[in-house]
Amino acid sequence: MSSLLRVEHVTISYNGKPVVQDVSFELKQGEILGIVGESGSGKSTIIKAIMGLLGEEGMVTRGDIWYKGENLTDMSVKKLRKYLGKEIGMVFQDCKSALCPVRKIGVQIHEAVSEHEKASRHEVTNRAGEIMKKIGLNDVDRVLDSYPFELSGGMNQRVGICTAMIMRPKLLLADEPTSALDVTVQKQVVEELLFMREEYNTAMVLVTHNIGVVRMMADRILVLQNGQVREYGETENVLENPQDPYTKKLMGSVLRLKKSGM
């Protein structure tokens, strides 16, 4: 099977200073890659580069990002926007902050779909309802008729997943999707994302500092430190038999937290 996403020797710089250096990985349809590392290691920057959201001060200064055989780094903004949302979905760390606070959820989901296809409000409501029920939001009408501030953090996170998945993207980029949630809701969101992979064969890049989430979800893992790859391989191999000193330290800190009951 050919790669859906292929990142080749990518260096990303802000104001001319490299913050991610020589990163390579690939992802096939239905696979999940976990990118882990401490805060400031460059995890979210890689996601932003794939989405073309580095801003005016950031740019890919070396290497290429290929999606379905097309080079995203050379792609025009207009063409890239056709992919974003429809082919490539995004779940943010804090989905509530990504939503407009003065517009109802149903209106925002309809607008997101309308960017890529003609669909009636009724049709979008039915599609959203179908996904929401699958991820544990059973009171569909109330959710769609709510403003973001009227919903809990966990419910807003589910709305974010629904918005990302309503176009059934082939690739989902998830940036710390569970970090703002309590443990119970974290587990539910992980299960919901895995369900989406099972249901739609969606490939995912999961950025997280939570090793437990990676262990549950990822087929492969990439360990970043200060913008550089320290280890890359099958999740079980990397977690159970880390080769790099930094990865060993990272795994050791997780074990210490578990023993201390944190």
Order of alpha helices (4+ residues) and beta strands (2+ residues): beta-beta-beta-alpha-beta-beta-alpha-beta-alpha-alpha-alpha-alpha-alpha-beta-alpha-beta-alpha-beta-beta-alpha-alpha
